[in-house]
Amino acid sequence: MKRAVRFFNTTGPCNPDDHYMLPPEERLVGAQLGRYISDNLYWVLHAPRQTGKTTFLQNWMREINAGTEALACYVSVERCQSFPDAKRAIPAVCSAIRDSAIATDIPVPDLPEGIPEVMMGEMLASWAAMVAPKKLVVLFDEVDVLQDEALITFLRLLREGFATRGVGKFPTSIALVGMRDLRDYITAAKGGVAPNPGSPFNVKADSAVLGNFTRPDIARLFAQRTRETGQEITDEALDYAWAQSCGQPWIVNSLFMRATMRLLPPDSAETVTLRHLEETRAQMIEARETHLDALGKRLSDPRVKRVIQTILTGDLGDFGREDDDVQYVLDLGLVRWTPETNFTIANPIYAEILTRNLNSRYHDNATPPPASSWRREDGSLDMDGLLREFQKFWRRHSEIWEGTAEYTEAFPHLLLMAFLQRVTNGGGRIDRECASGRGRMDLLVEYGGERNIVEIKLLRDRDSRKDVLAEGLLQVREYRDRFGKGVPCYLVIFDRRSRSKRLPWSRRIQWKKHGDVTVLGC
């Protein structure tokens, strides 16, 4: 039964009867959908999780099946995740094919018996014969769960069938869909060896991607609710949704869902404002929702660590977009690259989640300083007092925790942010800006309606203290110019030189004024 009012969906595929949604095929880049069927082509679609791949596949399947030329079936192979060997994985794929066809109410052959390494090919051939004179189109989702021998065998069987594909013979068109491009699957399955022309799947026509929403897309999405309920949203709130999400579809839907169904009653006609979305952002982060929590668990992967740590410290990366590790984090949706920013975290909400995952043990174990040291009598934030407390904390605890830090180079950044979070969580927030090649991290600390800027720089063996100071002063003032001359600025320089070159603690902890910038030595 159709709902009287649709809603913004954050769990599972979207459908137009129940959910506000935009046609996901509008965001396809590099795809030629009609040609894949008319010209009997195999192709790959990859995009990060929670971007709409499954929604697209199921919608496209319904569209194909409404016509007369072909019969399509969506098949998720997620159940094969724990089977690296072909003897168990291939029968599981065949079982998934059968169950999906039954659920779609289309004919499907019985499960074949015999050698697992060939049974899937036999099943697909029999299936194609059953649906003739229509073409058979199979949309394999979650292909990235296949691994090792299972992956190679799966791809080889499809490649062998490609040569004989045709009506009544073998699926004429197949889509392989997951987070990563097929080249990455093959490389992973071969123990890191890059594929060559003889790889077991060199018959794909395209590798297409599913992009994020644009700013106009976000406005169009909420406009559907406005038309149905009369509830409006301010331009300022739409700008905020775009800035915080950078168009990531799950984040956009989560912000709107929380604002319209939790923060406000579902039947409310009250206009959604910037204040509403700021509050829903905080709720999302505190709730550790499944999608966001899953991103944090990727941080221990050495490939992810190599890229994320470079971004956090602002170092000049020793990698480009063609680097395998970079391709991996781009495909996961953790990182984005633009000519203006270089490599940076994909969006501010991901940056918040990843940072909190990395510094959670510091945050949870650091005793907050006494309120009298950082809170004035009127309740406002005494940033001088707070940062002086951090210098004490750094001197007392940094060497102990640094020895067990996973992200050693970014350890100072993470510890300072954890310390500040313990104080600001109750009445403020921290915005972070970091990107490879910037040579620093910028923090905007907001508390009680007041702003303070904190810039973090590292002094290393290759650096001159004088040069680091001069560069930091210039950078922090450039950042401050975006917010107004009156915003207090702090430059924190961590001495990260080798132990023989570091100043003794009595000289390392410094506090000096350089014009309108307070410089801290740590």
N, C-alpha and C positions, 0 to 999 in steps of 0.2 A: 504494500500500500504506500502510495506516495505521501511524503511528509508535507504538512501544511507549510512549513518553513524549512528551507534548506540550511545547511551550516557549513562552516569551514572545517575541512577534514584533515586530521593529522595521523590517522591510523589506517593503513592499508590503502588499496587503490581507490580512486575517486570515481563516482558515477554521477551523471548529470541530474538524476532524479532526486538524489539526497544531498548532493554537495555543490557548493559554489565552485566552479572550475572553469579553466580556459582550455581550449583544445590543445593538448600537449604536442600534437604534430606541428603546431605553429613554431615550436621551439627547436625543431629538428634542424641540424646543420649538416649538410653533406649527404642528405638522403634523397632518393628518388623513388618514392613508394610505388607509384603506378608501374614504373619500369621494372621493379623487382619481380612483379607478377607477370607482366606482359613478356619480358625477355628471359624469364626463368633463371633468376639470379640469386646467389647466396650473399648475405651481407652481415655486418657486425654493427651493433648499436651499443655504445658504452657511455656511462654517465655515473656520477656519484650516487650513493643511496639517497632515497627520499627526494628524488627530483622529478618523479613521474614516469619512470620507464614502464612499470607494470600497468599503470593507468593507460598509457599510450597503447601498449600491446593489446590489452583487452578491448579497448575501444576500436582499434584497427581490425582486430579479429571480427568483431560484430559487424563492422562496415563491409569487410570482405564477404562474410557469410550472408549479408543481405543481398548480394549480387548473384549472378548466375555463372560467372567464369571459374571461380575457385572456391575451395572449402579450406578454412583456416582453423588451426587449433593452437591455443596458448598452452605451453608445457613448462612448468617450473621444475628444475632438477635439484632444488635445494635439499631434498631428502638424501641426496648422494654425497653430502658434505663429508661424512666420516668414512668414505670408502676410497682409499687411494689406489686400490688394485682393481683391475678391470673385471675380475671374476665376480665381484660383488656389485661394483658400480654400474656396469652395463645392464644387468637384470633390473637394478633399481630404476635406471632410466626408462627401460621398457615398461615397468610398472607405472611410472609417472605418466608416460604417454597414454597408456590405457585408461588410467583414472581421469586424466584431463579430458580425453575424448568422451568418456561417459558423462562427465560433468557438463560438457558442452552439448551433449545430446547429438553426437555425430557418430557414424559407424566406425568401429575399430576392431582389428583382428584379435584373437586370443593371444595370450602371452606365448611366445615361441619357446621351444625347448632346444637343447643342444649346447654348442660351445658358446659361452658368453661373448667371446670376441667377435662373433659374426651375427649373433641373434638380433641385435638392433637393426642391422642392415636388412635382414630378412623381414623383420616386422614392418619397417618403413615401406619396403617394396610391396608387401601384402596390403598395407593400408592404402597406398596409392592406387592399387588395383580396385579396392572396394569403393573408393569415392569417384572413380572414373564414370562419366567423361569429364568430370571437373578436375582441375588442377588441385594438388594437395600442397598447402602452405603450412609450415610448422614454425612456430615462434618459441624458441628455447630461451627461457629466462633463467637468471641466476647461474649462468654457465661458469662464473668465476669460482664456484664452490668445488668444481672438479679439479683434480690435481694429479700430478705424476702420471703413472701408467694409465689411470682411468681417463685422464684428459686426452692423452695421445691416442688411445684407442677410440674414444668417442669421435675425435676429429678425423681420424683415419677412415672410420666407417662412413662418415658423411662425405669425405673426399672421394672414396670409391664409388659411392652412389651418385655423386655429381655427374660422373661421366655417362651414366645411363638414365639420368633424370628425364622425366617426361610424363605425360598423362598416362596413368595406369602402370607406371614403371617405378617411379621413385619421386619423392617430393620435388616439385619443380622450383620451389623457393624456400629457403630456410634463413631465419634470422637467429643469430647468436647474440645474446644480450647479457650484459653484466656491468660491473664497475669499470673494467679495464678493457683496453683494446686487445684483440686476439694475439698480437705479437707478444704482449706481456704474458698471456697464458702459456704460450709455447715456451718462452724463455724460462718461466718458472718451472714448467714441467720437465725441462731438460737440465735442471740444476744450474740455471743461470747462463747457459749457452744460448747466444742469440740465434733466432731462426734463420734458415737459408731457403733458397728457392725450392729445395726438396722437402721442406717441412710438411707435416701431415695435413695442412689446410692452407693451400695457396690458391684457392678458387674464389675467394670473396671478391665481390664487386666494389664494395665501399666499406669504410669505417665511419659511421655517422655518430654524432654526439647530440645529446639533449641538453640545451642550454638553460640558464636561469631565466627568471622573469626580468623584464625591463621595468623601468619606473612607470611607463604607461600601462604595462600589463597589470601591475599592482593596483593601479587606480581602476582599471576595467574589472578586476576581480571583485573589489569591494562594491563597485557600482551595481553588481548583480544583487547584493543585499539591499542596497538603497532602493532599487526598483521594486523589490518584493516587500520590504518592510517599512520603507521611508526613513530608515536610520542612515544618517550621513556621517562622513568622516572629514576632518579638516585637512587642508593641503599640508599643513605643518606635520600632522600625524602621518600622512602618506610619505612625506619626505623622510621622516624618521624611520618608517618601516623599510624604506629603500636603503637608507644609510646603514641601518643595523644588519640587514640581511644580505645586501648586495644582490638581491633577487633570488636567494636560495628559497625554493618553493615551500619546503617544510617550515622554515622559519616564518615566512610570510603568513602561511595559514595558521601557525601556532599563535603568532601575535594577534591576529584577527579573531581566532577562536576564543582565546582567553579574554579578550576585550569584550566580545559580544555575547559570550555564554557564561562567563564566570565572574568577571569584574562587574559587568552590567547584567541585568536579567535578560534571558533570551528574547523576551518580547519587548524589550526597551526600545524606545525611539530616541533616546538621548544620543546626541552627537558624540562620536568617538574622537577624542582629542589627543594631543601629544602626551598629556599627563597619564591618560589611560594606557597608552602603549609603553611608556616608561615603566609603569608599574607591572605590566604583563611581561616585559623583558626581564625584570628582576625575579618574577615568579618562575619563569622558564628556567633560569639559571639555578635558582635555589632548589627547584624540583628534581634536578638531575634526570630529566626525561631520557627515555631509552636511547633515542637517536643521538642526543648530545653526549650521554654517558659513553656510548659506544665509540665515539670519536676519541675521547680521552684515552681509551684503552689501546689505541694505536701508537701512543707516544713512546712506548718502549721498543718498538721496531727500529733497528739501527738505520734503516733507510729513511724513516720518518724523522728520527732524532737528528740525522745529519743535516737535513734541510731546516727543520723547525728551530734548532739551536742557532743556526746562522742568522735566521730572521730575528730571533729574540735579541741577539747581541748586536745586530746591525752590521755584522761583518760583511766583507765582500766575498760572495760565495765562489767556491772553486767549481761551479757547475753551471750548465746552461739548460735550456728547456728540453734538449734532447737527451740529457742525462737520465739513465734508467731510474735512479732514486727520485729525481724530480718528476718524471712522468708518473711514477707511482703515487706521490702525494697530490699531484694535480688530478689524477684519475679518482683518488679518494675524495676529492673536493675539499681537502684541508688547506690548500694553498692556491693562490692565483698569481698571475703575472700580468703586469701592464707596463708600457714604456715609461709611465710616470712614476710608478711605485717600485719597480723591480718585483722581486718575490716578496709576498706578504701573506699573512693569514687570510683566509678566504673572506671573512667578514668579522665585524666586531664581536658578535655573539660567540662565534667559534673561538676568537682570540681570548675571550673571557673564560670560556669553558676549558680550553687547553691550558691556560695559565693556572687556573684553579686546580686542575688535575696535577700539574707539575709541582705546585707549591703547597699542596694540601697538608703534607706532614709538617711543614714549617708553620703554616697557619694554625693547625690544630694543636701544636705543642708549644708555640710561642706565647708566653704569658704577656698579656697586654700591659703597657705601662700604666701607672696610676693616672686616673683622669685628671688629677690636679696638675699633671705635668704637660698636658696638651689641650685641656679645655678651659677656656676663660670663664669668668664668673657669669657672663651673659650667655654661656652655652656655645659660643663660637669656637672655631678651631684655631689653636695656637700652633701654627705649622712649625715655627722655630722650635718650640718646646718638643713637638713630636719628633722632629728629625734629630734633635740632640739626644732624645731617648733612643732613637735607632742607632746612633753612633755608639752608644754604650752597649746596646744589644749586639751589634756587629762585632765589637771588640771581644765581648764575652763568649759568644756562641759560634761565630762563623767558622773558625778552624775545626771545631768539633764536627759540625754538620757537613762541611765541605768534603770531608773524607769519604762520605757515603753518598754524595750527590751524583745522580745519574747524568744530569745536564750540567757538567762541571763549568763550562764556559759561561753559561747563563745563570749560574748559581747566585751571583750578587743581585741580579735583576729579580729573580724569583723570591729571594729572601726579603728584599726591600718591599716588594709588592705584597707578600704575605703579611709583613708587619703592618703596612698601611691598611690592608683589608681588615685586620682585627679591630681597627679603630673606626674606619669609615663605614663598615657594613651596617651599623645601626642608624646612621643619619646621612650617608653620602654614597659616593661611588667613585671608581677610578676608570678613566678611559685611557686606553693604551694605543700608541702608534709605534709600529716597528716594521722594518723591512730590510732585506739584505742590501748592503752597500751604503746605508745611511750613517753608519758609524755611531749610532746611539739608539736609546729607547726614550720616547717622550711619554710622560704621564700627566694627565690632567686630573687633579684631585678636587672633587667637589664635595663640600660639606656645609650644611646649613645655608645653602644659597651662595656660598663664597667659593672662589676658585683659586687654586694654587698650581703652578707648573713645576714639575720635577723632571729633570733630564738626567739620564744615567749614561756615563761613559766609563770606559775601561782604559787603564794605563798599563801597557804591556812592555816587554823588553825592547821591542822595536820602536817604541814611542819616546818622544821627548815630552816631559811634563809640561813644559812651556807651550808646546804645540797643541797638546791635548786640551789645555786650559783655554787657549785662544780659540780653538775650533769650537769647543763646547760653549763658550760665551756667545759666539756668533750664532750657533745653532739654536740655543735656548731663546735668544731674543727674536730670531726669525719665527720660531714656533709661537712665542708670546704675541707677536704682531697679529696673529689670527684672532686673538681674544680681547685685545685692548691693552694699552700701555700700563694700566693700573694693576694688572694681575701679577702677584708676587712670583718670582722665579728662583728656583734652586737648581744648582748644578752639582750632582753627586759624582765624584771621581773615585772609582775603586782601584786601588793599587793591586794589579794582578800580575806583576812582574815575578820572576822566579824568586824564591825565598831569599837567596843571597843578595838580591838587589832591592828588596822591599825595605822601606823605612821602618824603624822600630815603632811600636804602637804609640809611644809618647809623641812622636813627630808625625805619624801617619794620620791620626785623628786631628783634623784641622777644621777651622770655621773662619772664613774670611768673606768680607764684602768686596765685590768688584762692581762698583757703581750700583746699578739696580738689580744685580744678581748676587745671591748668597751662594758661595762655593763651599762644599763639604768635601773633606778628604776622608776616605775610609780605607 
